[in-house]
């Protein structure tokens, strides 16, 4: 086994352990809500959900691959809308929980334990490949994108919501407020940087994207500290300002969340 393989296996083990522990904290009897994301707390997160659904379009009869099963929200809701869904995750505990939720809600989803960098599917299998805050957990985004492109049918598309690296407020919070990966995040994750987005455009030859949460990302501190009323007030103040600042292109890499769609030509 070469050094690169050993490093990747170590990486996968860290991600697996983290997400297995996360799965053990979830209430798998939580009723299924009609949303794809697990987080619509802020105005911007709700906007991301709405825009994601619009860019997704009708999924009825479509073969969809969900990257990062998580709590199962995306996969189960897509199945409810008539999609033929396969959902993968590195965590066996998450897959076990998702299978339980699928059975509990009478929904048919093919949940599998799998490494997203090495998709175990034939060429031209899926109409859509999507993920909610998932691919920044991958060690090699290039390997994943090439694998995703191979598994997509001609005319199919990828659709992702991901955090970006250079938001100053989030980075400050990561360092000084929530600095323990054991509770919050894995040490291997890496929010997207402009070169990752350029890579997507290079592989697929096209890209449609929107950015969300610049100044309003600073409001998250109030939510973290439990000051919900203050969070809602400041979120309402800063969100429209973010919408105006978005028209300054040089600021867009500083927004916390990016929504990306690329078609396979």
C-alpha positions, -999 to 999 in steps of 0.1 A, spaced: 0 0 0 16 33 -11 19 65 10 -10 82 -9 -34 54 -2 -24 53 35 -30 90 38 -64 87 21 -74 58 43 -64 78 74 -85 107 61 -115 85 55 -112 71 90 -112 106 106 -143 116 86 -160 83 94 -154 85 131 -166 122 132 -198 115 114 -205 82 132 -203 102 164 -226 129 149 -251 102 139 -252 90 175 -264 124 187 -293 126 162 -330 119 170 -338 95 141 -375 96 151 -377 133 141 -406 138 117 -396 144 81 -400 181 72 -405 193 36 -371 207 31 -338 195 16 -315 212 40 -311 207 77 -307 245 83 -331 272 73 -326 293 104 -315 325 88 -332 344 60 -303 337 37 -304 299 45 -341 299 36 -332 318 3 -305 292 -5 -331 264 0 -356 282 -23 -330 289 -50 -316 253 -47 -351 239 -53 -357 262 -83 -323 253 -99 -331 216 -92 -364 217 -111 -387 187 -114 -371 154 -102 -400 131 -109 -386 100 -126 -350 113 -125 -321 92 -112 -305 113 -85 -273 107 -65 -272 125 -31 -236 130 -19 -235 130 19 -267 114 33 -264 132 66 -298 131 84 -315 120 51 -335 152 46 -325 157 9 -327 120 -2 -360 113 15 -377 145 3 -365 139 -33 -379 103 -31 -412 118 -19 -412 140 -50 -408 110 -73 -371 108 -79 -352 75 -80 -326 83 -53 -293 68 -44 -276 84 -14 -241 78 -1 -221 86 30 -188 76 46 -205 69 79 -222 35 85 -241 50 114 -256 77 93 -266 52 66 -282 30 93 -302 60 107 -312 71 72 -325 36 64 -345 37 96 -361 70 86 -368 58 51 -386 27 65 -404 48 91 -417 72 63 -425 45 38 -399 58 13 -376 39 -11 -340 52 -12 -309 32 -19 -286 43 10 -250 31 7 -217 35 25 -193 48 -1 -163 71 -6 -175 100 -28 -140 103 -44 -144 68 -58 -180 65 -70 -189 29 -75 -214 34 -104 -213 28 -141 -208 57 -166 -238 78 -174 -260 66 -145 -275 97 -130 -295 127 -143 -285 148 -112 -258 146 -86 -263 170 -56 -250 177 -22 -257 200 7 -225 212 24 -207 179 16 -178 182 -8 -157 204 14 -152 173 35 -135 155 6 -97 152 5 -95 155 -33 -123 175 -49 -107 171 -83 -110 133 -81 -147 136 -70 -156 160 -98 -141 138 -124 -159 108 -110 -192 127 -108 -188 139 -144 -182 103 -155 -214 91 -137 -236 118 -151 -257 113 -182 -252 138 -210 -272 169 -202 -273 160 -165 -260 184 -139 -243 187 -105 -258 210 -79 -240 219 -46 -243 242 -17 -209 247 0 -191 270 25 -164 293 12 -131 297 29 -125 335 30 -154 349 49 -137 370 76 -164 366 102 -167 328 99 -129 324 100 -127 346 131 -153 324 147 -135 292 137 -104 304 154 -116 322 185 -151 309 192 -156 273 180 -120 259 179 -125 223 188 -129 200 157 -141 172 180 -173 191 187 -177 211 156 -159 199 125 -132 176 113 -96 187 110 -97 175 74 -124 197 60 -116 226 38 -142 252 27 -140 260 -10 -116 286 -24 -117 303 -59 -94 277 -74 -120 249 -65 -147 268 -84 -124 273 -114 -118 236 -113 -155 229 -116 -158 253 -145 -128 236 -162 -142 201 -158 -178 208 -168 -171 238 -191 -199 259 -175 -211 272 -142 -240 290 -127 -235 303 -91 -249 325 -64 -233 336 -31 -250 341 2 -242 354 37 -214 381 39 -220 406 67 -250 385 79 -227 356 86 -215 376 117 -249 372 131 -243 335 136 -225 343 169 -258 353 185 -274 320 174 -244 300 187 -246 318 221 -284 313 223 -295 349 217 -322 340 192 -340 373 193 -309 393 187 -299 369 159 -332 374 141 -330 412 144 -294 415 131 -301 389 104 -330 410 91 -308 441 91 -277 427 73 -293 403 48 -306 431 24 -272 448 27 -256 415 16 -279 414 -14 -267 449 -25 -230 442 -19 -233 410 -40 -233 433 -71 -196 440 -63 -179 410 -79 -147 413 -59 -166 407 -27 -183 374 -38 -154 351 -27 -160 366 8 -195 353 11 -199 323 33 -221 300 12 -220 294 -25 -246 276 -46 -231 260 -78 -247 243 -108 -228 228 -137 -242 208 -167 -224 179 -184 -220 187 -220 
